[in-house]
Amino acid sequence: NDIGKIIIRNQIRTEYRIAFPFMYNSRPRRVAIAPYHTPATTYIKTDDPDLPAFYYDPIVNPLPAYRNTTSSSEMCDEDDEADIAEFRLPDPVKPLLEDTPLFTDDTSNGIALYWAP
């Protein structure tokens, strides 16, 4: 009943010993754990320089046709529509970054530089 007495019936593959030295080698020293995988990126380089920095790209976010079959008015009942129509924010409420521009002329170049190889 000792954790050091784990029975391994098959020989450990060399790829496993290299990828996980802290698990499959008997006495690993100075082991630096490398990232096992990298997150998926959804950046697509734009071919048109005249496009704004942030735009809707149908390649990345396609709108499925099956969701367009029912309208939102059919999904909501009359009480919900009345509540939505009556709702108003108080006058002193303003957006947090109302005076800050969303992007400038250099934003597209900055994003391209960030994702450069």
Sine and cosine of phi, psi and omega as CSV:
sin_phi,cos_phi,sin_psi,cos_psi,sin_omega,cos_omega
0.00,0.00,0.64,0.77,0.02,-1.00
-0.94,-0.34,0.65,-0.76,-0.03,-1.00
-0.93,0.38,-0.40,0.92,0.03,-1.00
-0.97,0.25,-0.15,0.99,-0.05,-1.00
-0.96,-0.27,0.60,0.80,0.02,-1.00
-0.94,0.33,0.77,-0.63,-0.02,-1.00
-1.00,0.05,0.86,-0.51,0.07,-1.00
-0.94,-0.35,0.94,-0.35,-0.09,-1.00
-0.98,0.21,-0.52,0.85,0.02,-1.00
-0.97,-0.24,0.46,-0.89,0.03,-1.00
-0.93,0.36,0.66,-0.75,-0.03,-1.00
-0.96,0.29,0.75,-0.67,-0.04,-1.00
-0.95,0.32,0.52,-0.85,-0.03,-1.00
-0.90,0.44,-0.56,0.83,0.02,-1.00
-0.87,0.49,-0.61,0.79,0.02,-1.00
-0.93,0.37,-0.63,0.78,0.01,-1.00
-0.90,0.43,-0.55,0.83,0.01,-1.00
-0.98,0.19,-0.69,0.72,-0.05,-1.00
-0.95,0.32,-0.60,0.80,-0.04,-1.00
-0.79,-0.62,0.94,0.33,-0.06,-1.00
-0.92,0.40,-0.49,0.87,-0.01,-1.00
-0.95,0.30,-0.26,0.96,-0.01,-1.00
-0.98,-0.18,-0.64,0.77,-0.21,-0.98
-0.94,-0.34,-0.08,1.00,0.08,-1.00
-0.99,-0.17,0.48,-0.88,-0.10,-0.99
-0.95,0.30,-0.69,0.73,-0.02,-1.00
-0.70,-0.72,0.97,0.22,0.00,-1.00
-0.96,0.28,0.63,-0.78,0.02,-1.00
-0.77,-0.64,0.59,-0.81,0.04,-1.00
0.77,0.64,0.80,0.59,-0.03,-1.00
-1.00,-0.03,0.84,-0.55,0.12,-0.99
-0.96,-0.26,0.87,-0.49,-0.07,-1.00
-0.98,0.19,0.87,-0.49,0.03,-1.00
-1.00,0.10,0.42,-0.91,0.06,-1.00
-0.89,0.45,0.74,-0.68,-0.06,-1.00
-0.97,0.24,-0.53,0.84,0.04,-1.00
-0.47,-0.88,0.28,-0.96,0.06,-1.00
-0.92,-0.38,0.54,-0.84,-0.01,-1.00
-0.92,0.38,0.47,-0.88,0.01,-1.00
-0.95,0.32,0.68,-0.73,0.03,-1.00
-0.96,-0.27,0.56,-0.83,0.01,-1.00
-0.90,-0.43,0.33,0.94,0.01,-1.00
-0.98,0.22,0.77,-0.64,0.07,-1.00
-0.85,-0.53,0.83,-0.55,-0.03,-1.00
-0.92,0.38,0.75,-0.67,-0.03,-1.00
-0.99,0.13,0.66,-0.75,0.04,-1.00
-1.00,0.06,-0.44,0.90,-0.05,-1.00
-0.99,-0.15,0.91,-0.42,0.00,-1.00
-0.95,0.30,-0.20,0.98,-0.02,-1.00
-1.00,0.09,-0.13,0.99,0.03,-1.00
-0.94,0.35,0.51,-0.86,0.06,-1.00
-0.93,0.37,0.22,-0.98,-0.06,-1.00
-0.90,0.44,-0.66,0.75,0.00,-1.00
-0.89,-0.46,0.90,-0.43,-0.01,-1.00
-0.59,-0.81,0.30,-0.95,0.01,-1.00
-0.99,0.16,0.83,-0.56,0.02,-1.00
-0.92,-0.38,0.91,-0.41,-0.04,-1.00
-0.93,0.36,-0.26,0.97,0.05,-1.00
-0.94,0.33,-0.65,0.76,-0.05,-1.00
-0.98,0.17,-0.70,0.72,-0.06,-1.00
-0.83,-0.55,0.98,0.19,0.01,-1.00
-0.96,0.28,0.55,-0.84,0.08,-1.00
-1.00,-0.08,0.91,-0.42,-0.02,-1.00
-0.94,0.34,0.59,-0.80,-0.05,-1.00
-0.95,0.31,-0.46,0.89,-0.07,-1.00
-0.94,0.35,-0.32,0.95,0.02,-1.00
-0.99,0.10,-0.22,0.98,-0.01,-1.00
-1.00,0.04,-0.01,1.00,-0.07,-1.00
-0.96,0.28,-0.52,0.85,0.01,-1.00
-0.94,-0.34,0.70,-0.72,0.02,-1.00
-1.00,0.08,0.31,-0.95,-0.03,-1.00
-0.94,0.34,-0.42,0.91,0.01,-1.00
-0.93,0.36,-0.50,0.87,0.05,-1.00
-0.96,0.28,-0.49,0.87,-0.05,-1.00
-0.98,0.21,-0.55,0.84,-0.03,-1.00
-1.00,-0.02,0.55,-0.83,0.10,-0.99
-1.00,-0.07,0.05,-1.00,-0.12,-0.99
-0.92,0.40,-0.55,0.83,0.00,-1.00
-0.90,0.43,-0.67,0.74,0.01,-1.00
-0.90,0.43,-0.66,0.75,0.00,-1.00
-0.90,0.44,-0.62,0.79,0.02,-1.00
-0.92,0.38,-0.65,0.76,0.03,-1.00
-0.90,0.43,-0.65,0.76,0.00,-1.00
-0.92,0.38,-0.64,0.77,-0.01,-1.00
-0.93,0.38,-0.54,0.84,-0.03,-1.00
-0.99,0.12,-0.31,0.95,-0.11,-0.99
-0.95,0.31,0.78,-0.63,0.08,-1.00
-0.65,-0.76,0.64,-0.77,0.10,-0.99
-0.98,0.22,0.49,-0.87,0.08,-1.00
-0.89,0.46,0.42,-0.91,-0.05,-1.00
-0.88,0.47,-0.62,0.79,-0.04,-1.00
-0.95,0.30,-0.12,0.99,-0.02,-1.00
-0.98,0.21,0.83,-0.56,0.01,-1.00
-0.76,-0.65,0.42,-0.91,0.06,-1.00
-0.88,0.48,0.51,-0.86,-0.11,-0.99
-0.90,0.43,-0.75,0.66,-0.02,-1.00
-0.92,-0.39,0.81,0.59,-0.10,-1.00
-0.90,0.44,-0.62,0.79,-0.07,-1.00
-1.00,0.01,-0.12,0.99,-0.02,-1.00
-1.00,0.03,0.77,-0.63,0.02,-1.00
-0.95,0.32,0.54,-0.84,-0.01,-1.00
-0.93,0.37,-0.66,0.76,0.06,-1.00
-0.47,-0.88,0.36,-0.93,0.03,-1.00
-0.91,-0.42,-0.13,-0.99,0.01,-1.00
-0.92,0.38,-0.42,0.91,-0.06,-1.00
-1.00,-0.08,-0.04,1.00,-0.05,-1.00
-0.90,0.43,-0.69,0.72,0.00,-1.00
-0.88,0.47,-0.66,0.75,0.02,-1.00
-0.92,0.40,-0.60,0.80,0.03,-1.00
-0.92,0.40,-0.65,0.76,0.04,-1.00
-0.92,0.40,-0.66,0.75,0.04,-1.00
-0.90,0.44,-0.61,0.79,0.03,-1.00
-0.93,0.37,-0.59,0.80,0.03,-1.00
-0.89,0.46,-0.64,0.77,-0.04,-1.00
-1.00,-0.05,0.15,0.99,-0.01,-1.00
-0.92,0.39,0.52,-0.85,-0.02,-1.00
-0.95,0.32,0.00,0.00,0.00,0.00
